[in-house]
Structures are given as C-alpha cells and as structure tokens.
Amino acid sequence: MNDTSKYIQRLLEGKGISIGNRHITLFDDFVNESLNIDAVKQIFLNQEQIMYNWELKTKIQDIKEYNFKIPNGTVGKQYSASLDFKVQELSNIIYTEITHFSLDGLNYDNETETISGLPKLSGDFKIELKFRVKGEKENSELHTKLIPIIINPDPKSLWKNIPSDDKDPYWKTDNLSDFQPLGHKSIVVSSKRGRSHANVGSFRDDDFSFKFYENSGWSIVSVADGAGAAKYSRKGSQISCRSILNFFDNFLNENNAQIIDQLLLENFSIIDEISKDGNSPVNSLSDDDLANENDHQGADISDASNLENATTKESSSSRLSKYIYGMMANAAQFVHNQLSEFALENDMILKDLHSTLIFSLFKKYDFGYVILSFGVGDCPIGVINTDETDFKLMNWLDVGEYGGGTRFITMPEIFSSEKFYTRISLKVFEDFSFLFLMTDGIYDPKFVVEANLEKLECWKDFIKDLKGENDEKTKVEFDKSNFEIADQLSNWMDFWSSGNHDDRTLAIIF
C-alpha cells in the first residue's frame, strides 16, 4: 500500500467510512486516479509548508526573545561592545543591520558588529536591530528586535556643589590655591573642599600655611586635616597652620638661627650618614634627656643662652639633637596650647578642634638641603631626589597596627608618649626635585595603602600622574615661570576616584 492509499484510507476511516470487500477493487482504482494522487501530494506539500512556516516563526520568536547582554556605558567614558550574532541561540540569523543609530556620541559598525564611542547622554535606550533568519527569501521583509542599552550618568554630575555658609564665624573659602617662590625653591599648593562636603554645603576642613624667612634662609610649610567628626575642625586646622608660623616668626631670630647654622655645619657629615642609614639624631639623646624633654611644656630652648650654658663636655651632636628636637617639640606644643586656649576662650571642648598636623622646615647649605619634619595623624611627607631614583618618607602615619589609629595635635597624650620624638625627623639631601605634604584626601586614592608610601615606584607613578598620565589627562607643568601652575594643580585635584571624596590638600615644593 502506497502513501496515497494509506492517507485516503485513514481519511475515510476518520470519517467513519469503511471499505468492504466488494469495494476493494473500486478503492484501488480510486486511489490510482491522477486527480486523487495529485490532491494527496498537495496535502503533503501543504503540511510541509505549514511545518516550515512554524519553524520560521519559532526561530524568529526565539531571536526576538533572546536577552542580549550588552554592558552598560557611562557618559564621558569610552565605550565599546560587540553584538555577537554567532552564539548558539542566534545561529539562525543570516542577515543583520542596524539603521538610524542615534545614540549621541556612539556609532555602530555593521561590518564588525560593534558599538563604540564616547556617550554624551544618559538614559535607557533601545537599539533597533533588523534581521532575517535561515529559510527566508533574500527579498523577504526584515524582522525587528529592540535591544536595550543603558548609559549611566557621569558620577561626577550627580554630586551637588553647594557653597558653604560664608556667614559662619569660622567660615573659610571652599577652595584655595597659591604659587610662590620659597627660598631657592618654589611652592604650589591647593586645598579643595571634598565632594562629600560640597554635596551638603559643609566646610573645607583642610588647611595649609607656608613662609620663607629671608633673614635666616629657612622655609616652612604646614598642612592640616580637620577631623570630619569634630564640630569645629575647620577652625582647628586653620589655627594649627597659623600657629606654626607664629611660633617660628618668634623663634627664628638672629641668635637662634645662628646657633642652628653652627650646629648643623659642625655635624652635617654625621647627619648625612644618619640620613643614609635611616636613623634619627634623636638616638643621640639619652633616656634621661628624653624624659626631661618629654614634659608637656616641651624642651625650653627658646632662649639661645640655654644652649650656650650647656656643659662643655656635651658633644656637639648631642647638642644638635637636643636643640633641633627641642625646637620641633616646642613648635608642636605651641600649636596644642593655642588650640587649648582658643577652646577655653570660646566655651568649646578641645576635641571639637581635632586636627592632624604635618610641617617641614628646609634650608639650603653648601653641603645640601637640611629638611626637618614633624607629623601627627595620617598625612604623609615625602622627598624625592633630583633624578627620581630615591625617596624618603619623612614621617610615619597614625594608622594601622603601628600607629593604632588616627591621632590629632589636640590630644595631650601624644606629647607624653614614648614615641613622641619619633614624630620628628632630620635629613640631609644634596638636592631634591620634590617635597610633598598631603592630606589623606590625596594619599588614599593615589597610594591606596600605607605600604605603598614605602615604594619608590609608587612615588614615581604619582609624579607621572601629576604630569598628565591620568584618565583626565590633566597635568601640572613644574616650571617656576609657569604662572598658571596653581590653577593646573587645582584642576588636577578634581580627579575622580570612586569612594574617595574627602577634602584634598597637596603642597609641592620643587
């Protein structure tokens, strides 16, 4: 029995018609008639067409329902994404095109099937994909699939910039930059209110100060970071930086300057060796010396006669240690006392003025540069030599296991700590290319962890960053004749670093 006979027999039986013995010959003649054979063939062809049509429909629907996973873009950030039509789920696609692609800043390449460019607008968009599947004729109508693509806004644009209240009694400008000669060097410094503060209209807690003492040849630079949780930390940092200048305005008189010069000239070779092996001249102080100088009032060396009256048996290096370290200790103590007096006079508690403090003094001698530093808190001081082959971290930070947490110049206990004199450093450099003082608003995003402050490569990368090797392509041109340098540094400090939106202060001596 052929296919035609089988089909007609099943058809008749399905309709309740049976073929009796007397109709067998008639049935055989019937199914062999050309008219009926052609009719059954057509039915088979129609069935195949229906199945074919169904397969096409399912292919098309599967593609329309396929979830394209295109990565999100961000306004202002270079974007590239491939529409991969060769994956298993899309293997039936034989032709694609994207027309009228109108995402501002983005383009589509049909040949490479790639979306690329620099998005300019944020939002949820749809890409209109035209396609044809296997089995369809070349001139058949194209099908449409909408592919979603999300362009996120530039995170920077989400931050508000609300001015701080200039009627506040402790108000200070939100952003401040300066560029000045500083002895044989120049200084460029910028202090900027962080995005987290600008977003709510609060104040810049950082501060800085600097000065060149022409009569003595010494220069001083200070940077302070007011504690975010302290009510009047903005004032605390300001008092700290101003008080340092006030102290040395009085201390660096002719007599004291001469004594410092004398002791440094007598001991520069020793200091140089100490600098090279990483030791500190404070080690020349005996335990009794440290105990005597670790008084809350600091070592009293404000009068040069105190040094002149020292025993003649005392070595010059010991006198240098006592004098320099006593001077730096007195300066720090003076700041603390000024803060205490201000708190008392204004009916506030001292911790309301919590602030870190770092400061450096430097002077050029025939034998090289002498750099003195002091630090309390989590703000680093770094010095880079002239060919950028070596560096010195001038202070340790009050972070991590060693520091035990951030400390502030407002804390009396730092002066009685056995580690107090390790906060002071004395180094000699033949010359230097950069002396950096920065708050954690710079240190955290650029060095990430404290350990990186000990790595030369990280400091070299930091300098490269300043010179333009960064995502924003902003650079600072370190030239004493570049009168735009303050603005350049200010612009550079607007760099974006996710999660790092604190105040930023950076002082660079070069």
Summary of the structure (lengths in Angstrom):
residues: 510
radius of gyration: 39.6
end to end distance: 103.4
largest distance: 148.6
contacts: 1556
relative contact order: 0.10
helix: 40%
strand: 23%
